[in-house]
Amino acid sequence: MLEVNIEGDNDFSICRPSGEIDAYSVDDFRQALNSLATVSKLLIDLSGVPFMDSAGLGALIGSIRKAGENNGEIVVSCGRESLLQLLKTTGFDQIVTVTESTSEALVALGKTEEQ
């Protein structure tokens, strides 16, 4: 079962899905990302996601497109090697910044952990 936790405001938010993101659970993930379409800076922390298929990747790409339309910035944090490989193999890391830790992602967004 997928849970998606969101914290922050319209200037900066963190989206933390927890659980597998696949064809069965992607609607919840997509809905959460759609609710964040107008956020100026968004960190998507995939550290709680053990598996993601092409449906999850599609939801991520859709959120990046919407963020771009609203002049938003997205950084994806992913410490799991299997997901990092998926993001690199598909070229996802060429369209958005992908980091291996949330602290690196915060730096990429110009934030510190205290902010």
C-alpha positions in Angstrom: 0.0 0.0 0.0 1.3 3.4 -1.0 1.2 6.4 1.4 2.2 9.8 0.3 3.2 12.4 3.0 3.4 16.1 2.0 4.9 18.8 4.1 5.6 22.5 3.4 3.8 25.3 1.7 3.4 26.9 -1.8 7.1 28.1 -1.8 8.7 24.9 -0.8 7.3 21.4 -0.2 8.5 17.9 0.2 6.6 14.9 -1.1 7.5 11.6 0.5 5.8 8.5 -1.0 6.3 5.3 1.0 5.6 2.0 -0.6 5.6 0.6 -4.1 4.6 2.9 -7.0 3.1 0.8 -9.7 0.0 0.6 -11.9 -2.1 -0.2 -8.9 -1.0 2.7 -6.7 0.1 5.3 -9.2 -3.2 7.2 -9.0 -2.6 8.2 -5.4 1.0 9.3 -6.3 -0.2 11.3 -9.3 -3.0 13.0 -7.3 -0.4 14.1 -4.7 1.9 15.4 -7.3 -1.0 17.2 -9.1 -1.8 19.0 -5.8 1.8 20.3 -5.8 1.8 21.6 -9.3 2.0 25.3 -8.2 4.8 24.8 -5.6 7.9 26.9 -6.4 10.4 24.3 -5.2 9.5 20.7 -4.7 11.6 17.9 -3.3 10.3 14.4 -4.1 12.0 12.0 -1.7 11.8 8.4 -3.0 13.8 6.9 -0.1 10.7 5.1 1.1 10.0 3.6 -2.3 11.4 0.0 -2.8 9.9 -0.3 -6.3 8.6 1.9 -9.1 7.5 0.9 -12.6 6.9 2.9 -15.7 3.5 4.2 -14.4 5.4 5.8 -11.5 8.0 7.2 -13.9 5.2 8.6 -16.0 3.6 10.3 -13.0 7.0 11.9 -12.2 7.5 13.2 -15.8 4.0 14.6 -15.8 4.7 16.5 -12.5 7.9 17.9 -14.0 6.0 19.2 -17.1 3.3 20.8 -14.9 6.0 22.4 -12.6 7.7 23.8 -15.7 4.5 25.3 -16.9 4.3 27.1 -13.5 8.0 28.0 -13.4 8.5 25.5 -10.5 11.7 23.6 -9.8 11.7 19.9 -8.8 14.6 17.8 -7.4 14.2 14.0 -6.9 16.1 12.4 -4.0 16.7 8.7 -4.3 19.2 6.6 -2.3 18.1 3.2 -3.6 20.5 1.9 -6.3 17.8 0.1 -8.2 15.7 3.3 -8.6 18.7 5.4 -9.3 19.5 3.0 -12.2 15.9 3.3 -13.5 16.1 7.1 -13.4 19.5 7.1 -15.2 18.7 4.4 -17.7 15.5 6.1 -18.8 17.3 9.5 -19.1 15.1 11.0 -16.3 18.2 12.4 -14.7 18.7 14.5 -17.9 15.5 16.4 -17.4 15.5 17.0 -13.7 18.1 17.0 -10.9 18.4 13.6 -9.2 20.4 13.3 -6.0 21.3 10.4 -3.8 20.3 12.1 -0.5 17.7 14.6 0.8 20.5 16.8 2.0 22.0 17.0 -1.5 18.5 17.7 -2.9 18.0 20.5 -0.4 21.3 22.1 -1.5 20.2 21.8 -5.1 17.0 23.7 -4.3 19.0 26.3 -2.3 17.6 25.2 1.0 19.1 24.0 4.3 17.5 21.5 6.6 16.6 24.2 9.1 14.5 26.2 6.5 
